[in-house]
Amino acid sequence: MPSTFIAKGATAYEASMGRWSRKLATPFLDFAGVPKTGRVLDAGCGTGSLTLALSAHPGLIAIEALDFEENFVTALRARTEDPRISARQGDVCALPYEDKSFDAAYSLLVLHFVSDADKAITEMRRVLKPGATAAAAVWSYGGMPSWRLFWDTIRALEPEAEGSGIPSGPRPMTAEGELRALFASAGFADVIEARLTIMMDYADFDDFYLPKVYGQGRFSAFFDGLPAPRQERLREALRLAYLDRRSEDGPRGFESMAWAVRGVG
Ligand SMILES: C[S@@+](CC[C@H](N)C(=O)[O-])C[C@H]1O[C@@H](n2cnc3c(N)ncnc32)[C@H](O)[C@@H]1O
């Protein structure tokens, strides 16, 4: 299986992650750079956060988007009428494109879900024209406070959730230097790493809690299988953690960080 990402549908993805990847797409493209014209690739496009950010660049001639999840590809197609965008199902480890055929290649929040990230990065380099840039980003394991608050509370109260869909430790490449090292070993030149930050702003506790339980991954099955009192105990602990000693529910923002890398092919 080339992907370790467990999808629950495009709408759930949008609520739990797409809204943040849409925000991250702007600083990511600022860091990566977008060619004035030409053909670009969004490898692991999901529901299209980065693809749609690319379509705001009028000089681009073609934007190829590819994802392993067919229903994400369908959702992206439904979100755009830009004739330059072509979306398809596929595997980033076996890109269905010619050698040296892209003026830039991007992968946003994907490589830590790819079973063979080395292969995916090598593929991104293969399809790049000489001298063109590839860039990728992954969330920092330590840089996602709202997610750590969520998972750490669950771990403390429901240790048996371990192995049932809660992260069992850092995913590969989510620490400083790891993605940079993979880009360098794939043969990219001038490899540069950067920290990108966005605010994850939640409207209220439900906006924080519901998409995290039901948005993606296997945790919702574990949660739904808990007896009602344990579900309620967990929900209340998470609510208190979210409120952080305030008496009123309401908006809360968490600065969140991703590692980004770019290199010249
Ligand atoms: C966290 S999502 C990011 C999606 C999108 N780039 C965004 O920023 O919203 C991770 C995506 O990687 C895709 N993915 C994981 N492994 C893949 C593979 N081997 N080939 C293609 N897509 C893959 C998943 O299907 C999922 O859409």
The ligand as a Gaussian input file, in Angstrom:
#p B3LYP/6-31G(d) Opt

LIG

0 1
 C       -2.766000      15.488000       4.693000
 S       -3.301000      15.141000       3.070000
 C       -2.676000      16.556000       2.172000
 C       -3.475000      16.817000       0.930000
 C       -3.257000      18.165000       0.252000
 N       -1.922000      18.262000      -0.321000
 C       -3.499000      19.291000       1.216000
 O       -2.528000      19.987000       1.550000
 O       -4.629000      19.457000       1.659000
 C       -2.255000      13.845000       2.554000
 C       -2.598000      13.376000       1.161000
 O       -1.573000      12.518000       0.681000
 C       -2.190000      11.581000      -0.159000
 N       -1.264000      10.460000      -0.364000
 C       -0.667000       9.699000       0.563000
 N        0.114000       8.771000      -0.018000
 C        0.003000       8.951000      -1.368000
 C        0.572000       8.326000      -2.493000
 N        1.412000       7.290000      -2.381000
 N        0.256000       8.774000      -3.717000
 C       -0.610000       9.822000      -3.872000
 N       -1.171000      10.469000      -2.822000
 C       -0.867000      10.045000      -1.587000
 C       -3.446000      11.216000       0.609000
 O       -4.392000      10.547000      -0.188000
 C       -3.890000      12.581000       1.074000
 O       -4.742000      13.205000       0.160000

